[in-house]
């Protein structure tokens, strides 16, 4: 199971929310967005290493 988390940032994201309004970059909701890339890489890692914890 994967539970990705966002980091808190004092001015941009003080509560550590997932980027649903574009505080990271304009492409936040596309595959090229920072968080989307990170989650995709995490899923790929889990698929290659099913026993990873």
Backbone atoms as SQL, in Angstrom:
CREATE TABLE atoms (id INTEGER PRIMARY KEY, chain TEXT, resi INTEGER, resn TEXT, atom TEXT, x REAL, y REAL, z REAL);
INSERT INTO atoms VALUES
  (1, 'A', 1, 'UNK', 'N', 0.839, -1.151, 0.000),
  (2, 'A', 1, 'UNK', 'CA', 0.000, 0.000, 0.000),
  (3, 'A', 1, 'UNK', 'C', 0.902, 1.238, 0.000),
  (4, 'A', 2, 'UNK', 'N', 0.493, 2.235, -0.730),
  (5, 'A', 2, 'UNK', 'CA', 1.287, 3.449, -0.872),
  (6, 'A', 2, 'UNK', 'C', 0.506, 4.638, -0.334),
  (7, 'A', 3, 'UNK', 'N', 1.135, 5.397, 0.553),
  (8, 'A', 3, 'UNK', 'CA', 0.530, 6.598, 1.118),
  (9, 'A', 3, 'UNK', 'C', 1.459, 7.782, 0.887),
  (10, 'A', 4, 'UNK', 'N', 1.431, 8.385, -0.301),
  (11, 'A', 4, 'UNK', 'CA', 2.304, 9.531, -0.546),
  (12, 'A', 4, 'UNK', 'C', 1.867, 10.735, 0.287),
  (13, 'A', 5, 'UNK', 'N', 2.845, 11.505, 0.734),
  (14, 'A', 5, 'UNK', 'CA', 2.555, 12.681, 1.538),
  (15, 'A', 5, 'UNK', 'C', 3.271, 13.887, 0.959),
  (16, 'A', 6, 'UNK', 'N', 2.665, 15.040, 1.108),
  (17, 'A', 6, 'UNK', 'CA', 3.275, 16.286, 0.654),
  (18, 'A', 6, 'UNK', 'C', 3.949, 16.964, 1.845),
  (19, 'A', 7, 'UNK', 'N', 5.020, 17.673, 1.569),
  (20, 'A', 7, 'UNK', 'CA', 5.717, 18.403, 2.623),
  (21, 'A', 7, 'UNK', 'C', 5.003, 19.718, 2.915),
  (22, 'A', 8, 'UNK', 'N', 5.066, 20.121, 4.161),
  (23, 'A', 8, 'UNK', 'CA', 4.525, 21.429, 4.507),
  (24, 'A', 8, 'UNK', 'C', 5.516, 22.507, 4.089),
  (25, 'A', 9, 'UNK', 'N', 4.983, 23.621, 3.632),
  (26, 'A', 9, 'UNK', 'CA', 5.792, 24.775, 3.252),
  (27, 'A', 9, 'UNK', 'C', 5.088, 25.990, 3.833),
  (28, 'A', 10, 'UNK', 'N', 5.795, 26.739, 4.634),
  (29, 'A', 10, 'UNK', 'CA', 5.196, 27.809, 5.416),
  (30, 'A', 10, 'UNK', 'C', 4.213, 28.687, 4.643),
  (31, 'A', 11, 'UNK', 'N', 4.595, 29.199, 3.498),
  (32, 'A', 11, 'UNK', 'CA', 3.713, 30.106, 2.767),
  (33, 'A', 11, 'UNK', 'C', 2.871, 29.411, 1.698),
  (34, 'A', 12, 'UNK', 'N', 3.466, 28.481, 0.987),
  (35, 'A', 12, 'UNK', 'CA', 2.760, 27.865, -0.139),
  (36, 'A', 12, 'UNK', 'C', 1.813, 26.738, 0.255),
  (37, 'A', 13, 'UNK', 'N', 2.181, 25.968, 1.262),
  (38, 'A', 13, 'UNK', 'CA', 1.393, 24.787, 1.620),
  (39, 'A', 13, 'UNK', 'C', 1.549, 24.486, 3.109),
  (40, 'A', 14, 'UNK', 'N', 1.039, 25.344, 3.983),
  (41, 'A', 14, 'UNK', 'CA', 1.282, 25.189, 5.420),
  (42, 'A', 14, 'UNK', 'C', 0.704, 23.918, 6.041),
  (43, 'A', 15, 'UNK', 'N', -0.280, 23.283, 5.402),
  (44, 'A', 15, 'UNK', 'CA', -0.875, 22.069, 5.969),
  (45, 'A', 15, 'UNK', 'C', -0.428, 20.803, 5.260),
  (46, 'A', 16, 'UNK', 'N', 0.482, 20.920, 4.293),
  (47, 'A', 16, 'UNK', 'CA', 1.005, 19.742, 3.604),
  (48, 'A', 16, 'UNK', 'C', -0.005, 19.033, 2.728),
  (49, 'A', 17, 'UNK', 'N', -0.857, 19.802, 2.067),
  (50, 'A', 17, 'UNK', 'CA', -1.898, 19.220, 1.206),
  (51, 'A', 17, 'UNK', 'C', -1.330, 18.777, -0.147),
  (52, 'A', 18, 'UNK', 'N', -2.004, 17.818, -0.743),
  (53, 'A', 18, 'UNK', 'CA', -1.704, 17.398, -2.104),
  (54, 'A', 18, 'UNK', 'C', -1.963, 18.588, -3.020),
  (55, 'A', 19, 'UNK', 'N', -1.146, 18.757, -4.027),
  (56, 'A', 19, 'UNK', 'CA', -1.281, 19.917, -4.912),
  (57, 'A', 19, 'UNK', 'C', -2.474, 19.750, -5.848),
  (58, 'A', 20, 'UNK', 'N', -3.589, 20.376, -5.510),
  (59, 'A', 20, 'UNK', 'CA', -4.788, 20.346, -6.354),
  (60, 'A', 20, 'UNK', 'C', -5.103, 21.721, -6.918),
  (61, 'A', 21, 'UNK', 'N', -4.240, 22.714, -6.642),
  (62, 'A', 21, 'UNK', 'CA', -4.487, 24.053, -7.179),
  (63, 'A', 21, 'UNK', 'C', -3.296, 24.657, -7.898),
  (64, 'A', 22, 'UNK', 'N', -2.166, 23.949, -7.976),
  (65, 'A', 22, 'UNK', 'CA', -1.049, 24.401, -8.790),
  (66, 'A', 22, 'UNK', 'C', 0.044, 25.150, -8.069),
  (67, 'A', 23, 'UNK', 'N', 0.259, 24.867, -6.787),
  (68, 'A', 23, 'UNK', 'CA', 1.322, 25.576, -6.077),
  (69, 'A', 23, 'UNK', 'C', 2.715, 25.088, -6.454),
  (70, 'A', 24, 'UNK', 'N', 2.824, 23.890, -7.021),
  (71, 'A', 24, 'UNK', 'CA', 4.160, 23.405, -7.407),
  (72, 'A', 24, 'UNK', 'C', 4.580, 23.931, -8.769),
  (73, 'A', 25, 'UNK', 'N', 3.742, 23.715, -9.769),
  (74, 'A', 25, 'UNK', 'CA', 4.005, 24.179, -11.140),
  (75, 'A', 25, 'UNK', 'C', 2.689, 24.162, -11.903),
  (76, 'A', 26, 'UNK', 'N', 2.620, 24.849, -13.041),
  (77, 'A', 26, 'UNK', 'CA', 1.369, 24.848, -13.816),
  (78, 'A', 26, 'UNK', 'C', 0.948, 23.456, -14.309),
  (79, 'A', 27, 'UNK', 'N', 1.890, 22.534, -14.428),
  (80, 'A', 27, 'UNK', 'CA', 1.555, 21.186, -14.913),
  (81, 'A', 27, 'UNK', 'C', 1.223, 20.222, -13.771),
  (82, 'A', 28, 'UNK', 'N', 0.811, 20.754, -12.614),
  (83, 'A', 28, 'UNK', 'CA', 0.581, 19.933, -11.425),
  (84, 'A', 28, 'UNK', 'C', -0.363, 18.755, -11.648),
  (85, 'A', 29, 'UNK', 'N', -1.321, 18.884, -12.553),
  (86, 'A', 29, 'UNK', 'CA', -2.316, 17.818, -12.735),
  (87, 'A', 29, 'UNK', 'C', -2.009, 16.881, -13.905),
  (88, 'A', 30, 'UNK', 'N', -0.840, 17.039, -14.498),
  (89, 'A', 30, 'UNK', 'CA', -0.448, 16.202, -15.632),
  (90, 'A', 30, 'UNK', 'C', 0.643, 15.214, -15.225),
  (91, 'A', 31, 'UNK', 'N', 0.897, 14.256, -16.065),
  (92, 'A', 31, 'UNK', 'CA', 1.949, 13.277, -15.789),
  (93, 'A', 31, 'UNK', 'C', 3.311, 13.928, -15.587),
  (94, 'A', 32, 'UNK', 'N', 3.500, 15.104, -16.154),
  (95, 'A', 32, 'UNK', 'CA', 4.773, 15.806, -16.034),
  (96, 'A', 32, 'UNK', 'C', 4.880, 16.601, -14.725),
  (97, 'A', 33, 'UNK', 'N', 3.816, 16.674, -13.940),
  (98, 'A', 33, 'UNK', 'CA', 3.836, 17.396, -12.674),
  (99, 'A', 33, 'UNK', 'C', 4.733, 16.719, -11.647),
  (100, 'A', 34, 'UNK', 'N', 5.276, 17.500, -10.732),
  (101, 'A', 34, 'UNK', 'CA', 6.223, 16.978, -9.744),
  (102, 'A', 34, 'UNK', 'C', 5.634, 15.849, -8.896),
  (103, 'A', 35, 'UNK', 'N', 4.451, 16.065, -8.359),
  (104, 'A', 35, 'UNK', 'CA', 3.861, 15.033, -7.509),
  (105, 'A', 35, 'UNK', 'C', 3.418, 13.820, -8.307),
  (106, 'A', 36, 'UNK', 'N', 2.908, 14.028, -9.491),
  (107, 'A', 36, 'UNK', 'CA', 2.499, 12.895, -10.331),
  (108, 'A', 36, 'UNK', 'C', 3.706, 12.033, -10.696),
  (109, 'A', 37, 'UNK', 'N', 4.815, 12.669, -11.027),
  (110, 'A', 37, 'UNK', 'CA', 6.044, 11.925, -11.332),
  (111, 'A', 37, 'UNK', 'C', 6.495, 11.124, -10.115),
  (112, 'A', 38, 'UNK', 'N', 6.449, 11.760, -8.952),
  (113, 'A', 38, 'UNK', 'CA', 6.899, 11.080, -7.730),
  (114, 'A', 38, 'UNK', 'C', 6.045, 9.849, -7.438),
  (115, 'A', 39, 'UNK', 'N', 4.733, 9.980, -7.523),
  (116, 'A', 39, 'UNK', 'CA', 3.846, 8.840, -7.261),
  (117, 'A', 39, 'UNK', 'C', 4.060, 7.744, -8.305),
  (118, 'A', 40, 'UNK', 'N', 4.213, 8.135, -9.551),
  (119, 'A', 40, 'UNK', 'CA', 4.462, 7.156, -10.608),
  (120, 'A', 40, 'UNK', 'C', 5.749, 6.376, -10.327),
  (121, 'A', 41, 'UNK', 'N', 6.788, 7.066, -9.916),
  (122, 'A', 41, 'UNK', 'CA', 8.049, 6.389, -9.591),
  (123, 'A', 41, 'UNK', 'C', 7.897, 5.466, -8.383),
  (124, 'A', 42, 'UNK', 'N', 7.116, 5.873, -7.390),
  (125, 'A', 42, 'UNK', 'CA', 6.871, 5.015, -6.224),
  (126, 'A', 42, 'UNK', 'C', 6.135, 3.745, -6.625),
  (127, 'A', 43, 'UNK', 'N', 5.127, 3.880, -7.467),
  (128, 'A', 43, 'UNK', 'CA', 4.361, 2.714, -7.924),
  (129, 'A', 43, 'UNK', 'C', 5.261, 1.784, -8.727),
  (130, 'A', 44, 'UNK', 'N', 6.068, 2.336, -9.619),
  (131, 'A', 44, 'UNK', 'CA', 6.999, 1.506, -10.396),
  (132, 'A', 44, 'UNK', 'C', 7.946, 0.738, -9.479),
  (133, 'A', 45, 'UNK', 'N', 8.441, 1.410, -8.442),
  (134, 'A', 45, 'UNK', 'CA', 9.336, 0.761, -7.491),
  (135, 'A', 45, 'UNK', 'C', 8.634, -0.396, -6.784),
  (136, 'A', 46, 'UNK', 'N', 7.387, -0.169, -6.361),
  (137, 'A', 46, 'UNK', 'CA', 6.641, -1.233, -5.688),
  (138, 'A', 46, 'UNK', 'C', 6.364, -2.411, -6.616),
  (139, 'A', 47, 'UNK', 'N', 6.094, -2.124, -7.879),
  (140, 'A', 47, 'UNK', 'CA', 5.828, -3.210, -8.824),
  (141, 'A', 47, 'UNK', 'C', 7.072, -4.046, -9.099),
  (142, 'A', 48, 'UNK', 'N', 8.239, -3.417, -9.088),
  (143, 'A', 48, 'UNK', 'CA', 9.492, -4.146, -9.279),
  (144, 'A', 48, 'UNK', 'C', 9.897, -4.906, -8.026),
  (145, 'A', 49, 'UNK', 'N', 9.523, -4.377, -6.864),
  (146, 'A', 49, 'UNK', 'CA', 9.927, -4.941, -5.574),
  (147, 'A', 49, 'UNK', 'C', 8.696, -5.157, -4.706),
  (148, 'A', 50, 'UNK', 'N', 7.907, -6.190, -4.983),
  (149, 'A', 50, 'UNK', 'CA', 6.639, -6.374, -4.268),
  (150, 'A', 50, 'UNK', 'C', 6.803, -6.554, -2.761),
  (151, 'A', 51, 'UNK', 'N', 7.980, -6.935, -2.291),
  (152, 'A', 51, 'UNK', 'CA', 8.188, -7.122, -0.858),
  (153, 'A', 51, 'UNK', 'C', 8.802, -5.887, -0.211),
  (154, 'A', 52, 'UNK', 'N', 8.947, -4.798, -0.950),
  (155, 'A', 52, 'UNK', 'CA', 9.531, -3.565, -0.394),
  (156, 'A', 52, 'UNK', 'C', 8.617, -3.011, 0.690),
  (157, 'A', 53, 'UNK', 'N', 9.240, -2.487, 1.714),
  (158, 'A', 53, 'UNK', 'CA', 8.437, -1.909, 2.798),
  (159, 'A', 53, 'UNK', 'C', 8.772, -0.459, 2.990);
